[in-house]
Amino acid sequence: MAEMGIYMKQIAPILVCLSGILWGTMGIFVRRYNELGLDSMEIVAMRAIVTAVMLLIFLFIYNKKLLRIRIRDIWCFLGTGLCSILFFNFCYFKAITMTSLSVAAVLLYTAPAIVMVLSRILFKEKLTPIKLIALAVTFLGCVLVTGVIGSDTRLSVGGILIGLGAGLGYALYSIFSRYALERGYHSFTISFYTFLIASLGVIPFVPMGRTFQICMKDGGMFGFTLIFGLVSTVLPYILYTIGLTVVENGKASIIASIEPVVATVLGVVLFHERLTWNGILGILLVLGAIIMCNINFCKTKEKKCKKNMKS
C-alpha cells in the first residue's frame, strides 16, 4: 500500500501534464465542427453530452457503485458542472466576441493565480516562492504564446471582466473537485456527474436536433465525435482529477498550462500557422515553469520520505 502511494506521487504530475496535452488537442476537433456550421455553445453541449454518456456506459461495466453519491454532496458536482464547466465556457466564448481570441485566452490563464489564492484560503496550501515565480513565468509564457503582445485589440471593461469570469470558472473545477475528493469520491464519479450536470445545464440554450444531426450524420462523423469526447474530455478530466489526489491545486493548474503550448505547436504542424519568436519564448517559459513545479514537487516528496523513514 505504501509502495502504491509512492508510485502515485511519482506519476501524479505526469498525469496532470498529460491532461493539459490532451486539452491542447481540442482545436483540431473544434475547427472541424466550425467548418460544419456548429457554434461554440453547440460544441460545448455535444462535448458534455458525449462525455456523460461514455462515462455512464463505462461505469455500468466497470463498477456501478461509483454512480452512487450522497445528496448532501450534490453541491460539489453542481460546482464542477455548472459553476465551472458551463460558466467557464459561456464566459470564454463571450469574451472572444467582446475582445479577441488571444485576449480571451490570456484572461482565461489567470486561472492558476485564482486557484492558488482560493486554495490558500480554503485548503491552507502554502504560497511558496517557487510557486509564485512559476505562476508569474507561466502567465508571461501564456501571454507570449497567445500573441496578445503587439496586437491592436481594443479592450473594454466588460470584455476584461467576462474574460476574468472565464478564468474563475476554469479555476473552480480544481476547487470543487478537491472538495469531492476529500469526501471520498472517485475521479470517475466526479467526471461523470460534472458532465451530466453540465449537459443538463446547457441543453436549454442549444438547438440539440440540429447539433445531433450534424455530429451523427454518418459513421465517420459519429466516430469523430466519440474520439472528440474521449480525447478532449473523458481522459484529460479523469487524469487531472486523479492527479489532484496528490498534487496541490496550485501546482496542478500551472502544470496543466501546457495546454496552450500544445495548441500552438499543433497549429503550426497541422494548420501551418506562423510561429513567432514571442511564441517560441512563451513555450519555453511555460515549459520552464512546469519543470520548476516538478523539481519542487520532487524535493518535497523526498523530504517527506526521509521524515517517514526516521519515524
C-alpha positions in Angstrom: 0.0 0.0 0.0 2.9 2.4 0.9 4.6 1.5 -2.4 1.4 2.3 -4.3 1.3 5.7 -2.6 4.9 6.5 -3.5 4.2 5.4 -7.1 1.2 7.6 -7.2 3.2 10.6 -6.0 5.7 9.9 -8.8 3.2 9.7 -11.7 0.6 12.3 -10.5 2.4 15.4 -12.0 2.8 13.4 -15.3 -1.0 12.6 -15.3 -1.8 16.3 -14.8 0.7 17.2 -17.6 -1.0 14.6 -19.9 -4.4 16.1 -19.2 -3.1 19.5 -20.4 -1.6 18.0 -23.5 -4.9 16.3 -24.3 -6.9 19.6 -23.7 -4.5 21.2 -26.1 -5.7 19.0 -29.0 -9.2 20.4 -28.8 -8.6 22.9 -31.5 -8.3 20.1 -34.1 -11.9 19.0 -33.3 -13.3 22.5 -32.9 -12.1 23.6 -36.3 -13.8 20.6 -38.0 -17.1 21.3 -36.2 -16.9 25.0 -37.1 -16.5 24.0 -40.7 -19.7 22.0 -40.4 -21.6 25.0 -39.0 -21.6 24.4 -35.3 -21.2 27.4 -33.0 -19.2 27.4 -29.7 -22.1 26.5 -27.3 -23.3 23.7 -29.6 -19.8 22.2 -29.4 -19.8 22.6 -25.6 -23.2 20.8 -25.4 -22.1 17.9 -27.7 -18.8 17.6 -25.7 -20.6 17.4 -22.4 -23.4 15.0 -23.5 -21.0 12.6 -25.3 -18.7 12.6 -22.3 -21.5 11.9 -19.8 -22.9 9.1 -22.0 -19.5 7.5 -22.4 -18.7 7.7 -18.7 -22.1 6.3 -17.8 -21.6 3.2 -20.1 -18.1 2.8 -18.7 -19.2 2.9 -15.1 -22.0 0.5 -15.7 -19.4 -2.0 -17.0 -16.6 -1.1 -14.6 -18.3 -0.6 -11.3 -21.9 0.6 -10.8 -21.2 1.5 -7.2 -19.2 4.5 -8.4 -22.5 6.0 -9.6 -23.7 6.5 -6.1 -23.4 9.9 -4.5 -24.8 11.4 -1.3 -27.5 14.0 -1.7 -25.7 16.3 0.8 -22.7 16.3 -1.5 -24.5 17.3 -4.7 -23.2 20.8 -4.3 -19.7 19.6 -5.2 -20.9 18.4 -8.6 -23.1 21.4 -9.2 -19.9 23.4 -8.6 -17.8 21.4 -11.2 -20.7 21.1 -13.7 -22.4 24.5 -13.6 -20.1 26.9 -11.8 -17.0 25.5 -13.6 -17.7 23.8 -17.0 -20.8 25.7 -18.1 -19.9 29.1 -16.6 -16.3 29.0 -17.9 -17.3 28.1 -21.4 -20.0 30.7 -21.6 -17.7 33.5 -20.3 -14.8 32.3 -22.5 -16.8 32.3 -25.7 -18.5 35.6 -24.8 -15.0 37.1 -24.1 -13.9 36.1 -27.6 -16.7 38.1 -29.1 -16.1 41.1 -26.9 -12.3 41.2 -27.2 -10.3 38.7 -29.3 -9.2 35.0 -29.2 -5.8 35.9 -27.9 -7.0 38.3 -25.2 -9.7 35.8 -24.1 -7.0 33.1 -23.8 -4.7 35.3 -21.7 -7.6 36.2 -19.3 -8.5 32.5 -19.1 -5.0 31.7 -17.9 -5.4 33.9 -14.9 -6.9 30.6 -13.6 -3.7 29.3 -11.9 -3.5 32.5 -9.9 -7.1 32.2 -8.9 -6.6 28.6 -7.9 -3.6 29.5 -5.8 -5.4 32.2 -3.9 -8.6 30.1 -3.3 -6.5 27.1 -2.3 -4.6 29.2 0.2 -7.9 30.4 1.7 -9.9 27.2 1.5 -7.3 24.4 1.8 -4.3 26.2 3.5 -2.0 25.4 0.7 1.3 27.3 1.1 2.3 30.1 -1.3 6.0 29.3 -1.7 8.4 31.5 -3.6 8.8 28.7 -6.2 5.0 28.6 -6.8 4.8 32.4 -7.2 7.7 32.5 -9.6 6.3 29.6 -11.6 3.0 31.3 -11.7 4.4 34.6 -13.0 6.5 32.7 -15.6 3.5 30.7 -16.7 1.3 33.7 -17.2 4.0 35.6 -19.1 4.5 32.5 -21.2 0.8 32.2 -22.0 0.7 35.9 -22.9 3.5 35.4 -25.4 2.1 32.2 -26.8 -1.3 33.6 -27.5 0.2 36.6 -29.3 -1.6 39.3 -27.4 1.6 41.4 -27.2 1.8 43.6 -30.3 -1.8 43.1 -31.3 -4.0 46.2 -31.8 -7.0 44.7 -30.0 -9.1 47.2 -28.1 -10.0 46.3 -24.6 -13.2 47.1 -22.8 -14.0 46.8 -19.1 -16.9 44.4 -19.9 -14.7 42.2 -22.0 -12.0 42.0 -19.3 -14.5 41.2 -16.6 -16.1 38.4 -18.7 -12.6 37.1 -19.5 -11.7 37.0 -15.8 -15.0 35.2 -15.2 -13.8 32.5 -17.6 -10.6 32.2 -15.6 -12.6 31.9 -12.4 -14.8 29.2 -13.8 -11.8 27.4 -15.1 -10.2 27.5 -11.7 -13.3 26.3 -9.9 -13.0 22.8 -11.3 -9.9 22.3 -9.2 -11.6 23.7 -6.1 -14.9 21.8 -6.2 -13.1 18.6 -7.3 -10.8 18.8 -4.3 -13.9 19.0 -2.1 -15.4 16.0 -3.8 -12.1 14.0 -3.5 -11.9 14.8 0.3 -15.4 13.4 0.6 -14.2 10.1 -0.8 -15.4 10.2 -4.4 -13.6 8.5 -7.2 -12.3 10.6 -10.1 -14.6 8.7 -12.4 -17.6 9.6 -10.3 -16.6 13.3 -10.2 -16.0 13.4 -14.0 -19.4 11.7 -14.8 -21.5 13.9 -12.6 -19.7 17.0 -13.7 -20.6 16.5 -17.3 -24.1 15.1 -16.6 -24.9 18.3 -14.8 -23.2 20.4 -17.4 -25.2 18.7 -20.1 -28.5 19.3 -18.3 -27.5 23.0 -17.9 -26.5 23.7 -21.5 -29.3 21.8 -23.3 -32.0 24.6 -22.9 -29.7 27.0 -24.7 -28.8 24.9 -27.8 -30.8 23.6 -30.8 -30.0 19.9 -30.0 -31.8 18.5 -33.0 -29.5 20.3 -35.5 -26.5 19.6 -33.4 -27.1 15.9 -33.3 -27.9 15.8 -37.0 -24.5 17.3 -37.8 -22.5 15.3 -35.3 -24.1 11.9 -36.1 -24.8 12.3 -39.8 -22.7 9.3 -40.8 -20.4 6.6 -39.4 -17.3 8.7 -39.9 -18.7 11.8 -38.1 -20.1 9.6 -35.3 -16.7 8.1 -34.8 -15.1 11.6 -34.9 -17.5 12.8 -32.2 -16.7 9.8 -30.0 -13.0 10.4 -30.3 -13.6 14.1 -29.6 -15.4 13.2 -26.3 -12.7 10.7 -25.3 -9.6 12.6 -26.2 -10.6 16.2 -25.3 -12.7 15.5 -22.2 -13.0 12.0 -20.8 -9.3 11.2 -20.5 -8.0 14.6 -19.6 -10.6 15.3 -16.9 -10.1 11.9 -15.3 -6.3 12.2 -15.4 -6.4 15.7 -14.0 -8.8 14.7 -11.2 -6.6 11.7 -10.3 -3.6 14.0 -10.2 -5.4 16.3 -7.8 -5.4 13.4 -5.2 -1.6 14.1 -4.8 -0.6 17.3 -6.5 -1.6 20.6 -4.8 -4.3 22.6 -6.7 -1.9 25.5 -7.4 0.9 23.3 -8.9 -1.6 21.3 -10.9 -3.1 24.4 -12.5 0.4 25.5 -13.5 1.4 22.1 -14.9 -1.9 21.9 -16.9 -0.9 25.3 -18.5 1.0 23.3 -21.1 -2.4 23.3 -23.0 -1.8 26.5 -25.0 1.7 25.3 -25.8 0.3 22.1 -27.3 -2.4 24.0 -29.1 0.2 26.4 -30.6 2.5 23.5 -31.7 -0.4 21.6 -33.3 -1.5 24.8 -35.1 2.0 25.1 -36.6 2.3 21.4 -37.5 -1.2 20.7 -38.8 -2.5 24.0 -40.0 0.7 25.7 -41.0 0.2 28.6 -38.6 3.1 31.0 -38.2 5.2 30.7 -35.0 6.7 33.9 -33.9 9.8 34.4 -31.7 7.4 35.6 -29.0 5.6 32.3 -29.3 8.8 30.3 -29.0 9.8 32.3 -25.9 6.4 31.8 -24.4 6.6 28.0 -25.0 10.0 27.8 -23.3 8.7 29.9 -20.3 5.7 27.6 -19.8 7.8 24.5 -20.0 10.3 26.1 -17.6 7.6 26.8 -15.1 6.3 23.2 -15.3 9.9 21.9 -14.7 10.2 24.3 -11.7 6.9 22.9 -10.2 8.0 19.3 -10.7 11.5 19.8 -9.3 10.0 21.5 -6.2 7.4 18.7 -6.0 10.1 16.0 -6.1 12.2 17.8 -3.4 9.1 18.0 -1.1 8.4 14.3 -1.7 11.9 13.3 -0.9 11.8 15.3 2.4 8.6 13.6 3.4 10.0 10.1 2.6 13.1 10.8 4.7 10.9 12.1 7.5 8.8 8.9 7.4 11.9 6.7 7.4 13.2 8.4 10.5 9.9 8.0 12.3 
